Amino acid sequence: MSDFRQQALDYHAKPVPGKIAIQLTKPAETVTDLALAYSPGVAEPVREIAADPNAAYKYTGKGNMVAVITNGTAILGLGNLGPLASKPVMEGKALLFKRFAGLDSIDIEVTHSTTEDFINTVANIADTFGGINLEDIKAPECFEIEQELIKRCKVPVFHDDQHGTAIVTAAGMLNALEVQGKELSDVTVVCMGAGAAAIACMELLIKCGAKRERIYMLDTKGVIHTRRDNLTPHKKLFANNTDKRTLIDALDGADVFVGVSGPDVLPPEALKLMAAKPIIFACSNPDPEIKPELAHAVRDDVIVATGRSDYPNQVNNVLCFPFIFRGALDVRASVINDEMKIAAVEAIRSITKEPVPQEVLVASNISSLTFGRDYIIPKPMDPRLLQRVATAVAQAAIDSGVAMLKELPPGYMQDQ
């Protein structure tokens, strides 16, 4: 057993099993405390909520609570190992919500027979929470699940594997293009992978200005084109009218490669086919589509991002999902819409262009960081993310009419 494997097992097992726990927010030491906390005092907020359901935000923890829900069909890079095996991941997500945004979170692993069963289960418990974070659900079922739950739930529903990845990718991509002197509307993009994350990334890039006809998406059968049969509805959206069939065909003259697929699928020599000043987002974890050192050995004009923390330019969902939910819950948004996602993109990318706080440099074990080829996206430990992203998302929710509150609370996030 490797040292790291044992460290990981010990971390989860000791001193108590798991990574999250419940803590009390009110005193419970005296008879009076217990009378207020439970019977008979608890009857008073019950009556208030029965008369006005929105009173739940005043008298319960609903407004600060996110449910992390999965069926365990696409656990990280491990695949369909079932609901219970996904519990350490879901507890980890709850840990990140608390650590980065102060949000309480509980993990829920659902065993079900059909997609409809899963949807009904989540919809039936949704009002307990301020928001629902869907996690590790395989495609194409994840698309139907999220869309149906958005329709049925009164609280925001967000599949982070899709939209969190897309938001961070878009933020980094826009900055990389700026560094390379290119415009999103002008570039040709090759996307290796056609699952939930890949499709969400490309759809958000289109909303940010990319041209659909200049995107070449590949699955295990090659380029997705208009003459292929049996394409899913989501793949059909990216069926290109082209004679290109292979990755090598698609890379010829391309400006951007986005990988959400598997390890080592991008041959280093293929980078020579790409346009001047190419951009590589090799986001397969733990092993990227191409190792950065191999890419840099072939091209000295390339910008490379990965999903790993041991290389520059880490594309990490933790840069957005805690803060998106923080902003959404704080103004009681009913959904997380495109306006809120794009506001998050702009907030994240803007941070990278400002001087980096010393505490971030220390936490990253780096002496200096300046906006450029090796710094196109903030570090996960950057404390500015909470205030900037949450505020941008909350304001976008208000401006787009999906927030229950009509203005930001006085002094919102000023102490963050």
C-alpha positions as CSV (number, residue, x, y, z in Angstrom):
1,M,0.0,0.0,0.0
2,S,1.5,3.4,-1.0
3,D,2.1,6.0,1.6
4,F,-0.4,8.4,0.0
5,R,-3.1,5.7,-0.1
6,Q,-2.7,5.0,3.6
7,Q,-2.6,8.7,4.4
8,A,-5.9,9.1,2.5
9,L,-7.5,6.2,4.3
10,D,-6.3,7.5,7.7
11,Y,-7.5,11.0,6.9
12,H,-11.1,9.7,6.4
13,A,-11.0,7.2,9.3
14,K,-9.4,9.1,12.1
15,P,-9.9,10.5,14.7
16,V,-13.6,9.9,13.8
17,P,-15.0,8.4,10.6
18,G,-16.0,10.8,7.8
19,K,-15.4,14.5,7.1
20,I,-18.5,16.3,8.3
21,A,-20.6,16.5,11.5
22,I,-23.6,18.5,12.9
23,Q,-23.0,21.3,15.3
24,L,-25.5,23.2,17.4
25,T,-26.2,26.9,16.8
26,K,-28.3,27.6,19.9
27,P,-27.7,26.9,23.6
28,A,-29.1,23.6,24.9
29,E,-27.9,23.6,28.5
30,T,-31.0,24.4,30.6
31,V,-34.6,23.4,30.9
32,T,-35.5,26.7,29.4
33,D,-33.2,26.1,26.5
34,L,-34.8,22.8,25.8
35,A,-38.3,24.2,26.1
36,L,-37.4,26.8,23.5
37,A,-35.6,24.4,21.2
38,Y,-38.3,21.8,21.2
39,S,-41.6,21.4,22.9
40,P,-43.4,23.7,23.6
41,G,-41.4,26.6,22.1
42,V,-40.9,25.0,18.7
43,A,-44.6,25.3,18.0
44,E,-44.3,29.1,17.4
45,P,-42.0,29.0,14.4
46,V,-44.0,26.0,13.1
47,R,-47.1,28.2,13.1
48,E,-45.2,31.1,11.4
49,I,-43.9,28.8,8.6
50,A,-47.3,27.2,8.1
51,A,-48.8,30.7,7.6
52,D,-45.9,31.8,5.3
53,P,-43.4,29.2,3.9
54,N,-40.8,31.9,3.3
55,A,-40.6,32.2,7.1
56,A,-38.5,29.0,7.0
57,Y,-35.6,31.2,5.9
58,K,-36.0,33.2,9.2
59,Y,-36.6,30.5,11.7
60,T,-34.6,27.5,10.3
61,G,-31.2,26.8,8.7
62,K,-32.8,26.3,5.2
63,G,-31.2,29.5,3.8
64,N,-27.7,28.3,4.6
65,M,-28.1,24.6,3.7
66,V,-27.2,22.8,0.4
67,A,-27.9,19.2,-0.3
68,V,-25.2,17.3,-2.3
69,I,-27.1,14.6,-4.1
70,T,-25.9,11.7,-6.3
71,N,-26.7,8.2,-7.5
72,G,-23.0,7.3,-7.8
73,T,-23.1,6.5,-11.5
74,A,-20.1,8.6,-12.4
75,I,-17.8,8.9,-9.4
76,L,-14.8,11.1,-10.2
77,G,-12.8,9.1,-12.6
78,L,-13.9,5.8,-11.1
79,G,-17.2,5.3,-12.9
80,N,-20.4,3.7,-11.7
81,L,-19.6,2.2,-8.3
82,G,-23.0,2.9,-6.7
83,P,-24.4,5.4,-4.3
84,L,-22.7,4.2,-1.1
85,A,-19.2,4.2,-2.6
86,S,-19.8,7.8,-3.6
87,K,-20.3,9.0,0.0
88,P,-16.7,10.0,0.6
89,V,-16.8,12.2,-2.4
90,M,-20.1,13.8,-1.4
91,E,-18.8,14.4,2.1
92,G,-15.8,16.0,0.5
93,K,-18.1,18.3,-1.5
94,A,-19.9,19.2,1.8
95,L,-16.5,20.0,3.3
96,L,-15.7,22.4,0.5
97,F,-19.0,24.2,0.8
98,K,-18.3,24.8,4.5
99,R,-14.6,25.6,4.1
100,F,-14.9,28.1,1.2
101,A,-18.3,29.6,1.6
102,G,-19.5,28.9,5.1
103,L,-22.5,26.9,3.8
104,D,-23.8,24.0,5.7
105,S,-24.2,20.9,3.5
106,I,-25.4,17.4,3.8
107,D,-24.7,14.5,1.4
108,I,-27.6,12.3,0.1
109,E,-26.9,9.2,-1.8
110,V,-30.0,7.9,-3.7
111,T,-30.6,4.3,-4.7
112,H,-33.2,4.1,-7.4
113,S,-34.5,1.9,-10.2
114,T,-35.3,4.5,-12.9
115,T,-34.4,8.1,-13.7
116,E,-37.9,9.0,-12.7
117,D,-37.4,7.5,-9.3
118,F,-34.4,9.6,-8.7
119,I,-36.1,12.8,-9.9
120,N,-39.1,12.1,-7.7
121,T,-36.9,11.5,-4.7
122,V,-35.0,14.7,-5.0
123,A,-38.1,16.8,-5.9
124,N,-39.9,15.5,-2.8
125,I,-37.2,16.6,-0.4
126,A,-36.0,19.7,-2.1
127,D,-37.9,22.2,0.0
128,T,-35.8,21.1,3.0
129,F,-32.8,22.9,1.5
130,G,-31.8,26.3,0.2
131,G,-30.2,24.7,-2.9
132,I,-29.5,21.3,-4.6
133,N,-26.0,20.4,-5.9
134,L,-26.2,17.4,-8.2
135,E,-23.0,15.4,-8.4
136,D,-21.4,12.5,-10.1
137,I,-24.4,11.5,-12.3
138,K,-23.6,10.0,-15.6
139,A,-24.6,11.3,-19.0
140,P,-27.0,11.4,-20.7
141,E,-29.3,10.9,-17.7
142,C,-27.8,13.9,-15.9
143,F,-29.3,16.2,-18.6
144,E,-32.8,15.0,-18.1
145,I,-32.5,14.9,-14.3
146,E,-31.2,18.4,-14.0
147,Q,-33.7,19.9,-16.5
148,E,-36.7,18.2,-14.8
149,L,-35.6,19.1,-11.3
150,I,-35.1,22.8,-12.3
151,K,-38.8,22.7,-13.5
152,R,-40.1,21.0,-10.3
153,C,-38.0,22.6,-7.5
154,K,-38.5,26.0,-6.0
155,V,-34.8,26.2,-5.0
156,P,-31.8,26.4,-7.3
157,V,-30.6,23.1,-8.8
158,F,-27.0,23.0,-10.2
159,H,-25.1,20.0,-11.7
160,D,-21.6,21.0,-10.8
161,D,-20.0,18.4,-13.1
162,Q,-21.6,20.3,-16.0
163,H,-21.8,24.0,-15.0
164,G,-19.0,24.3,-12.5
165,T,-16.5,22.9,-14.9
166,A,-17.9,25.1,-17.7
167,I,-17.7,28.3,-15.6
168,V,-14.1,27.8,-14.6
169,T,-13.1,26.7,-18.1
170,A,-14.7,29.7,-19.6
171,A,-13.0,32.1,-17.2
172,G,-9.6,30.6,-17.8
173,M,-10.2,30.3,-21.6
174,L,-11.1,34.0,-22.0
175,N,-8.0,35.0,-20.1
176,A,-5.8,32.6,-22.1
177,L,-7.2,34.0,-25.3
178,E,-6.5,37.5,-24.1
179,V,-2.9,36.6,-23.3
180,Q,-2.5,35.0,-26.7
181,G,-4.0,38.0,-28.5
182,K,-7.1,36.2,-29.8
183,E,-10.8,36.6,-29.7
184,L,-13.2,33.8,-28.7
185,S,-15.4,34.6,-31.7
186,D,-12.5,34.0,-34.1
187,V,-11.0,30.8,-32.8
188,T,-11.4,27.2,-33.8
189,V,-12.0,24.8,-30.8
190,V,-11.4,21.1,-30.6
191,C,-13.2,19.4,-27.8
192,M,-12.1,15.9,-26.9
193,G,-15.0,14.3,-25.0
194,A,-18.7,14.6,-25.4
195,G,-20.1,13.9,-21.9
196,A,-21.8,16.2,-19.5
197,A,-18.8,18.4,-18.7
198,A,-17.7,18.7,-22.4
199,I,-21.2,19.7,-23.6
200,A,-21.7,22.2,-20.8
201,C,-18.2,23.8,-21.5
202,M,-18.9,24.2,-25.1
203,E,-22.4,25.6,-24.6
204,L,-21.1,28.2,-22.1
205,L,-18.3,29.2,-24.5
206,I,-20.9,29.7,-27.2
207,K,-22.9,32.0,-24.8
208,C,-19.6,33.9,-24.2
209,G,-19.0,34.4,-27.9
210,A,-17.6,31.2,-29.5
211,K,-19.1,30.1,-32.9
212,R,-20.8,26.7,-32.8
213,E,-19.7,26.0,-36.4
214,R,-16.1,26.4,-35.4
215,I,-16.3,23.8,-32.6
216,Y,-15.2,20.2,-33.4
217,M,-16.4,17.8,-30.7
218,L,-15.1,14.2,-30.6
219,D,-16.3,11.1,-28.8
220,T,-14.9,7.6,-28.8
221,K,-15.9,7.2,-32.5
222,G,-14.2,10.4,-33.7
223,V,-15.5,13.7,-34.8
224,I,-19.2,14.3,-34.3
225,H,-20.5,15.2,-37.8
226,T,-23.8,15.5,-39.6
227,R,-23.5,12.2,-41.4
228,R,-23.3,10.1,-38.2
229,D,-26.2,8.0,-37.1
230,N,-27.6,7.4,-33.6
231,L,-26.3,10.6,-32.0
232,T,-27.9,11.7,-28.7
233,P,-29.9,15.0,-28.8
234,H,-27.0,16.7,-27.0
235,K,-24.4,15.4,-29.4
236,K,-26.5,16.4,-32.4
237,L,-26.1,20.1,-31.2
238,F,-22.4,19.7,-32.1
239,A,-22.7,17.7,-35.3
240,N,-20.4,19.6,-37.6
241,N,-20.9,19.6,-41.4
242,T,-17.3,18.6,-42.1
243,D,-15.1,16.0,-43.7
244,K,-12.8,15.9,-40.6
245,R,-13.0,12.5,-38.9
246,T,-10.1,12.1,-36.5
247,L,-8.4,14.1,-33.7
248,I,-5.5,14.8,-36.1
249,D,-7.9,16.1,-38.7
250,A,-9.6,18.4,-36.3
251,L,-6.4,19.8,-34.8
252,D,-5.1,21.0,-38.1
253,G,-5.1,24.8,-37.8
254,A,-7.1,24.8,-34.5
255,D,-6.5,27.5,-31.9
256,V,-7.8,25.7,-28.8
257,F,-7.9,22.1,-27.5
258,V,-10.2,21.3,-24.6
259,G,-9.9,17.8,-23.1
260,V,-12.5,16.3,-20.8
261,S,-11.9,12.8,-21.8
262,G,-9.0,10.6,-20.6
263,P,-5.2,10.4,-20.1
264,D,-2.6,10.8,-22.8
265,V,-5.0,11.0,-25.7
266,L,-3.3,14.1,-27.2
267,P,-0.1,13.1,-29.0
268,P,2.6,15.7,-28.4
269,E,3.6,15.8,-32.1
270,A,-0.1,16.7,-33.0
271,L,0.5,20.1,-31.4
272,K,2.6,21.1,-34.3
273,L,-0.5,21.1,-36.5
274,M,-2.2,23.7,-34.4
275,A,-2.3,27.5,-35.2
276,A,0.2,29.9,-33.7
277,K,-0.1,30.6,-30.0
278,P,-2.3,27.6,-29.2
279,I,-4.2,26.9,-26.0
280,I,-4.5,23.5,-24.4
281,F,-6.9,22.7,-21.6
282,A,-6.1,19.1,-20.7
283,C,-8.6,18.6,-17.8
284,S,-8.8,14.8,-17.4
285,N,-8.0,13.8,-13.8
286,P,-5.8,12.7,-12.4
287,D,-3.9,12.3,-15.6
288,P,-4.3,14.9,-18.3
289,E,-4.8,14.4,-22.0
290,I,-1.2,15.6,-22.4
291,K,1.4,16.4,-19.7
292,P,2.3,20.1,-19.7
293,E,6.0,19.4,-19.9
294,L,5.5,17.4,-23.1
295,A,3.3,20.1,-24.6
296,H,5.9,22.8,-23.8
297,A,8.7,20.6,-25.3
298,V,6.9,20.7,-28.6
299,R,5.6,24.3,-28.6
300,D,7.2,27.3,-26.8
301,D,4.1,29.4,-27.6
302,V,1.5,27.2,-26.0
303,I,-0.6,28.0,-22.8
304,V,-1.5,24.8,-20.9
305,A,-4.1,24.3,-18.2
306,T,-4.9,21.1,-16.4
307,G,-7.1,19.9,-13.5
308,R,-4.1,19.3,-11.3
309,S,-2.7,21.4,-8.5
310,D,0.9,20.5,-9.2
311,Y,0.9,22.4,-12.5
312,P,0.2,26.1,-13.3
313,N,-3.4,27.0,-14.4
314,Q,-5.5,24.5,-12.4
315,V,-9.1,24.3,-13.7
316,N,-10.8,23.6,-10.4
317,N,-14.5,23.7,-9.7
318,V,-13.9,24.9,-6.2
319,L,-13.2,28.3,-7.8
320,C,-16.9,28.7,-8.4
321,F,-19.5,26.3,-7.0
322,P,-19.3,27.3,-3.3
323,F,-19.6,31.0,-4.2
324,I,-22.3,30.5,-6.7
325,F,-24.5,28.8,-4.1
326,R,-23.5,31.5,-1.5
327,G,-24.7,34.3,-3.8
328,A,-27.8,32.4,-4.9
329,L,-28.9,31.5,-1.4
330,D,-28.2,34.9,0.0
331,V,-30.8,36.5,-2.3
332,R,-33.1,33.4,-2.3
333,A,-32.7,32.7,-6.0
334,S,-35.1,30.2,-7.5
335,V,-32.7,29.0,-10.2
336,I,-29.1,29.5,-11.2
337,N,-29.5,30.9,-14.7
338,D,-27.1,31.9,-17.6
339,E,-26.8,35.5,-16.3
340,M,-25.5,34.2,-13.0
341,K,-23.1,31.8,-14.6
342,I,-21.6,34.5,-16.9
343,A,-21.4,36.9,-13.9
344,A,-19.3,34.2,-12.2
345,V,-17.1,33.8,-15.2
346,E,-16.4,37.5,-15.3
347,A,-15.8,37.8,-11.6
348,I,-13.3,34.8,-11.6
349,R,-11.3,36.0,-14.6
350,S,-11.1,39.6,-13.3
351,I,-9.3,38.5,-10.0
352,T,-6.4,37.1,-12.0
353,K,-5.5,40.5,-13.4
354,E,-5.0,42.1,-10.0
355,P,-2.1,41.9,-7.6
356,V,-2.0,38.6,-5.7
357,P,-2.3,38.7,-1.9
358,Q,0.7,37.5,0.0
359,E,-1.3,34.8,1.8
360,V,-2.2,33.3,-1.6
361,L,1.5,33.1,-2.6
362,V,2.4,31.5,0.7
363,A,-0.4,28.9,0.4
364,S,0.6,28.2,-3.2
365,N,4.3,28.0,-2.3
366,I,5.1,30.5,-5.0
367,S,7.1,33.7,-4.7
368,S,5.2,35.7,-7.3
369,L,2.3,35.5,-9.7
370,T,1.4,37.9,-12.6
371,F,-1.3,37.6,-15.1
372,G,0.1,35.8,-18.1
373,R,0.8,32.3,-19.6
374,D,1.3,30.6,-16.3
375,Y,-1.4,32.5,-14.4
376,I,-4.7,32.7,-16.2
377,I,-7.0,31.7,-13.4
378,P,-7.0,32.3,-9.6
379,K,-5.7,29.9,-7.1
380,P,-8.3,28.0,-5.1
381,M,-7.1,29.5,-1.8
382,D,-7.6,33.1,-3.0
383,P,-9.9,34.8,-0.4
384,R,-11.2,37.3,-2.9
385,L,-13.3,34.6,-4.7
386,L,-16.0,34.5,-2.0
387,Q,-16.7,38.2,-2.0
388,R,-16.3,38.8,-5.7
389,V,-18.1,35.8,-7.1
390,A,-20.9,35.6,-4.5
391,T,-21.6,39.3,-5.0
392,A,-21.6,39.1,-8.8
393,V,-23.9,36.0,-8.8
394,A,-26.3,37.5,-6.2
395,Q,-26.6,40.8,-8.2
396,A,-27.1,38.9,-11.4
397,A,-29.9,36.9,-9.8
398,I,-31.6,40.2,-8.7
399,D,-31.1,41.9,-12.1
400,S,-32.5,38.9,-14.0
401,G,-35.6,38.7,-11.8
402,V,-35.0,35.2,-10.2
403,A,-34.2,36.4,-6.7
404,M,-36.8,36.7,-3.9
405,L,-34.8,39.7,-2.5
406,K,-34.9,42.8,-4.7
407,E,-31.6,44.2,-3.5
408,L,-28.4,43.0,-1.8
409,P,-28.5,43.0,2.0
410,P,-26.9,46.1,3.5
411,G,-23.1,45.7,3.7
412,Y,-23.3,42.4,1.8
413,M,-19.9,40.6,1.9
414,Q,-18.1,43.7,3.2
415,D,-16.6,41.7,6.1
416,Q,-15.3,38.9,3.8
